[in-house]
Structure formats: structure tokens, C-alpha cells
């Protein structure tokens, strides 16, 4: 009889301790204020205006598909396909998170870096590293920043900088000079 009482007391004590965990409750979703008209005009509207087909010159000077840009999800995202239809097709999703423009890059390497732009500087939008998922090793390469220059309604330049070990790797920078397909 003493053993079963002790056993019950142990189980009840363990249950009590488990119920009094010191781990904090999850905070819940983050709430952000809506983007202002100025933030939308500087960040969102120029990006959404890029919807369409874009091409660039390959190594031999031939025009090849570079980007397919679409506004989607009732106007709340911009979906960009890089090298559409090619072996290394990749997808970028852009959206406003409060007053910041967020970019998630679904890379052919299998990881998904996120970047944020807090403001535009004239015709430049600079995205800086915010995080990466599916990174399999600390020294695995991932895209960590991107500068978008909107030269005019028919010409854009994207400069992608890769990162390794948490630092920019200038030896692997990709610049895409794109022209709207006529």
C-alpha cells in the first residue's frame, strides 16, 4: 500500500511540476502597422509596375528569358520567376510587412533566404539579409542581399550578393541587366 501511495504522489508531483513549466507561452503573431501611402509609393508601387516578361543577354549576346514578374494574391504579393522555364528556375516572393518590403528567395540551391528593404533611395531598393531557412551547413552559400535599380520602365538591374559563413562573399556576385520584352 505504501508503494502505491508513494507512486501516486510521485506521478502527481511530476504532473504538477510539468504544469508549472518556466517556459514562456508563445507570444502569438506579431502585429505591424499598415504601410503608409509614402512607403507604398516608394517600395511597393515601383515593384508592382515591373509586372511582365524581361530578358537579358547571355554570354554570346543572345536575348534569353530573365524574369517573369506577376502581381498575385489579390495584389498583396509580387511573384518573380528568375530564368523561367530553365534548369535553374528560381522564385522570389515580395510583400509588404508593415512599412518594409520583404523578399523571400526560393533558391535553386534549396535554401530560402529572406531580405528586407526599409526604404528606397531614388530608383534603388536595397534588400538586406533577414534570415535563411533550410541551410544545411554553416558554410553553405546563400543569397544574402540584393540591390534592385529601376533605370526606367523598361530597364532594371538586379545585383545579388551571396553569403557564406554569415558574411558577404564578393567573389560570387551576380548582376542581371534586364530589359522588358517587347
Buried (B, 14 or more C-beta within 10 A) or exposed (E): EEEEEEEEEEEEEEEEEEEEEEEEEEEEEEEEEEBEEEBBEBBBEBBBEBBEBBBBEEEEEEEEBBBBBBBEEEEEBBBBBBBBEEEEBBBBBBBBEBBBBBBBBBBBBEBBBBBBBEBBEEEEBBBBBBEBEEBEEEEBBBBBBBBBBBEEEBEBBBBBBBBBEEEBBEEEEEEBBBBBBE
